[in-house]
Structures are given as C-alpha cells and as structure tokens.
C-alpha cells in the first residue's frame, strides 16, 4: 500500500511541473551555475539561506542540466521521501494504519505538492526534519547528528525544531547534547557569513520588504494552519474565503484536539516551532507559512490520529479530510492563477526589445530566460529604441515614487500595452518622437 501511495505522490507532483521558474527559483538556477567560490564570496553574504541546498542543486545540475524540470526534480524526490518518512514515523508511534493515513494526507496535500515542485530548499528541509524525528525515535544518535548538521546548513527556520527534542529527551540528554557537536562545528565555520546575512536582513527593517518577509501579526499566524489545510488556493470573494477557512479550521482543529494526548512529540513538532517563529518575528521577520513546511508532516500525523480517536464518526471525518485535500489540490493543479509567476511567457513576449527594471534585484528570471543583454537603464535609451518594456513587478517596493515610469514617459514614450503574465506585469511603450 505505501508503494502505491508513493506512486500517487509522484504522479501528482509531475502534473503542471513544467511551469515557468519564478523569481526565487531563477535565483536558485543562477546560483547553481556559479563557481563554488563565487557562491560563498559573492552570493551567500547577501542571501538569507545557508549553502547546502544550493550545493546539492549545483551537483545535480552538473549531471542533469538547468531546465525547469531538471531543477525541480530534487524537490520532488525530497517530497516523496518525506511521504515515506511520515509513514515510518506514524507506524513507529501508533500503527501501520495511522502511518498509511498520514502518508496519504501528505501525498495529496496541495501545499506539499506545490513546494515539492519548487526549486527551493523547503522540501529538503521538511525531509531532513522528518528524518530527524524518526532517528530520534530510534535513538540512532550518530545519524541524528549528521542530519542535524545538514539541516543547519539548509534552512534557518527549520532549526526551530531543535527545542522539541530537548523537551522530550530527559533520559537521553547527554547523547542529545553530543549529537549537536557536528552542527556547532559546521556553524562555527559558517558564522562570519551568517552574521553578514543577519545584518543584511535587519537592515531591511525600515523598507517595504519587512512586511513581505513575514513580521509577527495575526494574519501571518493564522495563514499557517489555513495553508496547511487548503494549500495556496484562495478565492476572490474574501468573505467566501474566510467562511471556508473557518470551516476548515473547525474541522481540522477538532481532529487536532482529539489527538492532543496521543503524542507530545508530535504536538511539540507541530506547535513549538510556530510559536517560536511568532516570537522571533517580532524582531526578525520569518513568519511566512512556507517556512514552516517542515511542520506539515506532524500536522498530517496528528490529524490522522484524531480521525482514529473519533470513534463512530471516524470514517465520515476521514472522508471529509481527504475530500478537502483532493478538492483544494485539484483546484490548484487545474487553475493557472495559483501557479507560478510566468516569466517565461513574459520573456517570449518581449522578444529582442529592451527591458527596464525599477531595480536590479528582480532581474534573475529574465537572465535565466536569456534576456540579460536586453536589460538597460533609462539613461541607455536612444531615439532608435522605438519600443521598450517596463517591468511593473512589485514596483511599489523597489520604486515607491514610480520615478522610472515617470522618467520613461518624460522621454516621449507612450504606453501601448499592459500585459499580466500571472502576476508579472509589464508595460510596453512606443517612442512618439
């Protein structure tokens, strides 16, 4: 049965895989093409992530290339392995049936499918945390220490799972403490770059980026369980979205309540990192739901146990939970609006014409799609440029006074077209002189 579930998970994660890379994925692709020395000296000090995922992607791309499919395949593999680890943890803690049910829920989870299709580090972080939980249960401390060191170099937010082990390891605290030595050694070497990353992040406090990165507030907090339940889908009618979200929270909240006494470890895995994330985000914004993807396996396991403990209503509740997952996942896979920014179509529409961006930090996708030589500034325009394209992608952040657009129009260019490539907006201008 578990192998059939894994096959289903693979099929679901292959659907709509050939989407355009969005901005962050394009960053991953460009980093994978860099020499290793440049990754550490030129890129990582200004980034907000450790190097392990980028190094894995670089190694992978050296064999399989840099296409959208090749770049996303590692995340699919990590996602499928996480489904299997959830089965093992459920089987170890409860029973084979609980393990199978939880693996099904993760297999058809719209949120997990989305990030299993993304060339970023979140699928890998979720896998490593799941492996840590299983090794912790098995008391296999040497392997635990190796995976913990790998996790520390994959994603900072996922390290919030570490206190969970300390809370539930009173008898083995010495072995747990020793297992931290490889992580601490690796992090000691990494510390100078981490300090630069931290200062770079703190410097954004007075910018519009601060609100996008995930400050602590009610909206960002409640979005975590909502996205765990429904994935990345939403509705134009906000009242309808609020009503459906409330119903989903009531259903899944009831099941979590039923499972609350079944495993303190799972409750800690699900709750404690999110609580710590909220507290940290008052100082450093990290409260974006996708950063807590590593808690989703615990959520699926607790929901599965809650279904079992619901007695005569268990079958009805199981059907409801699976139906919510299937419908939301189907909605995501079949509705283009919920898929990634379509920089590929934007690049095709632009053709050979010049491109102007409000800032350099949004050019990665255009570079990936072969447009680096066409990106210019307003000072590079000449009378021979009869048509140009202006990116309107999050211009409110990069150019809050809209000075680039005003400059272009002052040079005698008239807007002739506005194109929206699934969230990537461009204005096309023609020279009226």
C-alpha positions in Angstrom: 0.0 0.0 0.0 2.7 2.5 0.9 4.3 2.0 -2.5 1.0 2.7 -4.3 0.8 5.9 -2.2 4.3 6.9 -3.2 3.5 6.3 -6.9 0.4 8.5 -6.5 2.5 11.2 -4.8 4.9 11.1 -7.7 2.1 11.4 -10.3 0.6 14.4 -8.5 3.9 16.1 -8.3 4.6 15.7 -12.0 1.4 17.4 -13.0 2.0 21.0 -14.1 5.7 20.6 -13.3 6.8 22.4 -16.5 5.7 25.9 -15.2 7.9 28.9 -15.6 10.5 29.5 -13.0 9.5 32.3 -10.7 12.0 34.9 -9.3 13.4 32.9 -6.4 13.6 29.7 -8.4 15.6 31.6 -11.1 17.9 32.7 -8.3 18.5 29.1 -7.4 19.2 28.3 -11.1 21.7 31.1 -11.4 23.5 30.1 -8.2 23.8 26.5 -9.4 25.6 27.9 -12.4 28.2 29.8 -10.4 31.6 28.6 -9.5 31.6 27.3 -5.9 34.0 30.1 -4.8 31.6 32.8 -6.1 28.6 31.2 -4.3 30.3 31.7 -1.0 32.0 35.0 -1.6 29.6 36.9 -3.9 26.1 35.4 -3.4 25.6 33.9 0.1 26.6 37.0 2.1 23.7 38.9 0.7 21.2 36.0 0.8 19.2 34.7 3.7 19.8 31.0 3.5 22.6 28.5 4.2 24.5 26.9 1.3 23.6 23.2 1.5 20.6 23.2 -0.9 22.4 25.3 -3.4 25.4 22.9 -3.4 23.0 19.9 -3.8 21.3 21.7 -6.8 24.7 22.6 -8.3 25.8 19.0 -8.1 22.5 17.7 -9.5 22.5 20.3 -12.4 26.0 19.3 -13.4 24.6 15.9 -14.4 21.0 16.8 -15.5 21.2 20.4 -16.7 19.3 23.6 -15.9 15.9 23.1 -17.4 12.8 23.8 -15.3 12.2 20.1 -15.0 15.7 19.2 -14.0 15.9 22.0 -11.4 12.7 20.9 -9.8 13.3 17.1 -9.7 15.4 17.1 -6.5 12.5 18.8 -4.6 10.1 16.1 -6.0 12.5 13.4 -4.7 12.7 15.1 -1.3 8.9 15.3 -1.2 8.3 11.7 -2.0 10.9 10.6 0.6 9.1 12.8 3.2 5.9 11.0 2.5 7.7 7.7 3.2 9.2 9.1 6.4 5.8 10.2 7.6 4.6 6.6 7.1 7.6 5.3 9.2 7.0 7.8 12.0 3.3 7.1 12.1 4.0 3.3 12.1 6.6 3.7 14.9 4.4 5.9 17.1 1.0 4.5 16.5 0.2 1.8 13.9 0.7 0.9 10.3 -2.8 2.3 9.5 -2.1 5.6 11.1 1.2 5.8 9.1 -0.7 5.0 5.9 -3.4 7.5 6.5 -0.9 10.3 7.3 1.2 9.5 4.3 -2.0 9.7 2.1 -2.8 13.2 3.6 0.7 14.4 2.9 0.6 12.9 -0.6 -2.5 14.8 -1.6 -1.6 18.0 0.4 -1.8 20.9 -2.0 0.8 22.8 0.0 3.3 19.9 0.0 2.7 19.3 -3.7 3.5 22.9 -4.5 6.8 23.0 -2.6 7.7 19.6 -3.9 7.6 21.2 -7.3 9.7 24.2 -6.4 13.4 24.6 -6.9 14.0 25.9 -3.4 15.1 24.4 -0.1 11.8 24.0 1.7 11.1 20.4 0.5 14.6 19.4 1.6 14.2 21.0 5.0 10.9 19.1 5.5 12.6 15.8 4.6 15.5 16.4 7.0 13.3 17.3 9.9 11.2 14.2 9.3 14.3 12.1 9.2 15.5 13.7 12.5 12.2 12.8 14.2 12.4 9.2 13.0 16.1 8.9 14.1 15.2 10.5 17.4 12.5 7.8 18.0 15.0 5.1 17.0 17.7 6.6 19.3 20.2 6.5 16.4 22.4 9.4 17.6 25.2 9.2 15.1 22.9 9.5 12.1 20.9 12.1 14.0 24.0 14.3 14.5 24.8 14.1 10.8 21.3 15.0 9.6 21.1 17.8 12.2 24.3 19.3 10.8 22.9 19.1 7.3 19.7 20.8 8.4 21.6 23.6 10.0 23.1 24.4 6.6 19.8 24.0 4.7 17.3 26.4 6.3 17.5 28.5 9.4 13.8 28.5 10.3 13.7 24.7 10.4 16.2 24.8 13.3 13.3 25.8 15.5 12.5 22.1 15.7 15.6 21.6 17.9 13.9 22.6 21.2 11.3 19.9 20.6 14.0 17.3 21.1 15.2 18.8 24.3 11.7 18.9 25.8 11.2 15.2 25.1 14.7 13.7 25.8 15.2 14.0 29.6 16.6 10.4 29.7 19.0 10.9 26.8 20.0 14.5 27.2 23.7 13.7 27.3 23.5 11.8 23.9 21.4 14.6 22.5 23.9 17.2 23.6 26.8 15.2 22.0 24.7 15.0 18.8 24.9 18.8 18.5 28.7 18.9 18.2 28.9 18.4 14.4 26.2 21.1 13.9 28.0 23.5 16.2 31.3 22.8 14.4 29.9 23.4 11.0 28.1 26.6 12.2 31.3 27.9 13.8 32.9 27.9 10.3 29.8 29.4 8.8 29.3 32.1 11.4 31.1 35.0 9.6 28.8 34.7 6.6 25.7 34.2 8.8 26.5 37.4 10.6 26.6 39.2 7.3 23.3 37.7 6.3 21.7 38.6 9.6 22.9 42.2 9.4 21.6 42.4 5.8 18.2 41.2 6.9 18.0 43.6 9.9 18.9 46.5 7.6 15.5 46.0 5.8 13.5 47.0 8.9 12.6 50.4 7.5 11.9 49.1 4.0 8.7 47.7 2.5 10.4 44.3 2.3 10.0 43.9 6.1 6.2 43.3 5.7 6.7 40.9 2.9 9.3 38.7 4.7 6.8 37.9 7.5 6.5 40.1 10.6 4.6 38.8 13.6 0.9 39.6 13.2 -2.4 37.9 13.3 -2.7 37.4 9.6 0.6 35.7 9.1 0.0 33.5 12.1 -3.4 32.3 11.1 -2.3 31.7 7.5 -0.1 28.9 8.6 -2.9 26.4 9.5 -5.1 27.7 6.7 -2.4 27.0 4.1 -1.7 23.6 5.8 -5.3 22.7 5.2 -6.0 24.3 1.8 -2.7 24.9 0.2 -2.0 28.0 -1.8 -5.5 28.4 -3.3 -7.7 31.4 -2.4 -10.9 33.0 -3.6 -11.6 36.4 -5.0 -14.6 36.7 -2.7 -12.8 37.3 0.7 -16.0 36.6 2.7 -16.3 33.2 1.0 -12.6 32.5 1.6 -13.0 33.5 5.3 -16.0 31.2 5.7 -14.4 28.2 4.0 -11.2 28.8 6.0 -13.1 29.0 9.3 -14.9 25.7 8.5 -11.6 24.0 7.6 -10.0 25.3 10.9 -13.0 23.9 12.9 -12.8 20.5 11.2 -9.1 20.1 11.4 -8.9 21.8 14.8 -11.3 19.3 16.2 -9.2 16.4 15.0 -6.0 18.0 16.4 -7.9 18.4 19.7 -8.8 14.7 19.7 -5.1 13.8 19.1 -3.6 16.2 21.6 -2.8 13.5 24.2 -1.6 10.8 21.7 1.9 12.1 21.2 3.5 15.0 22.9 6.4 14.8 20.5 4.1 15.3 17.5 2.3 18.2 19.3 5.7 19.7 20.0 6.8 19.3 16.4 3.7 21.0 15.1 3.2 23.7 17.7 6.5 24.7 19.2 8.4 25.9 16.0 5.4 28.0 15.0 5.2 29.6 18.5 8.9 30.3 18.5 8.6 31.6 14.9 6.0 34.1 16.0 8.2 35.3 18.9 11.3 35.7 16.8 9.3 37.5 14.1 8.8 40.5 16.4 12.5 41.1 15.8 13.4 39.3 12.6 10.5 38.6 10.1 10.3 34.9 9.4 6.6 34.3 9.8 5.7 33.2 6.3 3.8 29.9 6.1 6.1 28.2 3.6 9.0 28.5 6.0 7.1 26.1 8.3 6.5 23.4 5.7 8.6 21.2 8.0 5.7 21.2 10.5 3.2 19.9 7.9 4.2 16.2 8.4 3.4 16.5 12.1 0.1 18.1 11.2 -0.8 15.2 8.9 0.1 12.6 11.6 -1.9 14.4 14.3 -5.0 14.7 12.0 -4.7 11.0 11.2 -4.6 10.1 14.9 -7.5 12.5 15.6 -9.6 10.7 12.9 -8.9 7.3 14.6 -9.9 8.6 18.0 -13.2 10.0 16.7 -15.0 6.6 17.2 -18.1 6.0 15.2 -17.5 9.3 13.2 -14.0 8.4 12.1 -15.0 7.2 8.6 -17.1 10.3 8.0 -14.3 12.6 9.2 -11.7 10.8 7.2 -13.8 11.2 4.0 -14.2 14.9 4.8 -10.5 15.4 5.4 -9.5 13.6 2.2 -12.2 15.5 0.3 -10.8 18.8 1.4 -7.3 17.8 0.3 -8.4 16.4 -3.0 -10.6 19.4 -3.9 -8.1 22.0 -2.9 -5.3 20.2 -4.7 -7.4 19.7 -7.9 -8.2 23.4 -7.7 -4.5 24.3 -7.6 -3.4 21.9 -10.3 -6.1 23.0 -12.8 -6.3 26.8 -12.2 -3.4 28.6 -13.7 -3.8 31.6 -11.4 -2.4 29.6 -8.4 0.6 28.5 -10.3 3.9 30.4 -10.5 4.7 33.8 -12.0 5.1 33.3 -15.7 8.4 35.0 -16.5 8.9 32.5 -19.4 5.9 33.9 -21.3 7.0 37.4 -20.4 10.4 36.8 -21.9 8.8 35.3 -25.1 6.5 38.3 -25.5 9.4 40.8 -25.1 11.4 39.3 -27.8 14.5 41.3 -28.7 13.4 44.6 -27.3 15.0 46.4 -24.4 13.8 46.0 -20.8 13.8 48.5 -18.0 13.5 47.4 -14.3 12.9 49.6 -11.3 15.8 47.7 -9.5 18.5 45.1 -10.2 17.1 42.7 -7.6 14.2 41.5 -9.9 16.2 40.5 -13.0 17.1 36.9 -12.1 14.2 35.3 -14.1 14.9 37.4 -17.2 18.6 36.4 -17.0 17.6 32.7 -16.8 15.4 33.1 -19.9 18.2 34.7 -21.9 17.4 38.4 -21.6 20.4 39.7 -19.6 21.7 41.7 -22.6 18.4 43.5 -23.1 18.2 44.9 -19.5 19.1 48.6 -19.6 18.5 51.7 -17.6 16.7 54.8 -18.8 20.0 56.5 -19.5 20.8 53.8 -22.0 17.7 54.6 -24.2 18.2 56.2 -27.6 16.0 57.5 -30.4 16.4 54.2 -32.2 14.6 52.4 -29.4 11.1 52.6 -30.9 9.6 50.2 -28.4 10.6 49.2 -24.8 9.2 47.2 -22.0 9.0 48.4 -18.3 8.6 45.8 -15.5 5.9 46.7 -13.0 6.8 43.7 -10.8 6.4 44.9 -7.2 7.5 48.3 -8.3 5.8 49.7 -5.1 8.8 48.3 -3.1 11.6 48.9 -5.5 10.5 52.3 -6.8 7.8 53.7 -4.4 7.8 57.1 -6.1 7.3 55.5 -9.5 10.2 57.5 -10.8 11.3 55.1 -13.5 7.9 55.1 -15.2 7.7 58.9 -15.0 11.2 59.2 -16.5 10.3 57.0 -19.4 7.1 58.9 -20.1 9.0 62.2 -19.9 11.3 61.0 -22.6 8.4 60.8 -25.0 7.3 57.2 -24.7 3.6 56.4 -24.7 2.2 53.2 -23.1 0.7 51.0 -25.8 0.1 47.7 -23.9 -0.2 46.3 -20.4 0.5 42.6 -20.1 0.0 40.4 -17.0 1.8 37.1 -17.0 0.3 35.5 -14.0 1.5 38.2 -11.6 4.4 39.5 -13.7 3.1 42.8 -15.1 4.9 44.7 -18.0 4.1 47.9 -19.7 5.0 48.2 -23.4 6.0 51.7 -24.6 6.4 53.2 -28.1 8.5 56.2 -28.8 6.3 59.1 -30.0 9.3 61.2 -31.1 
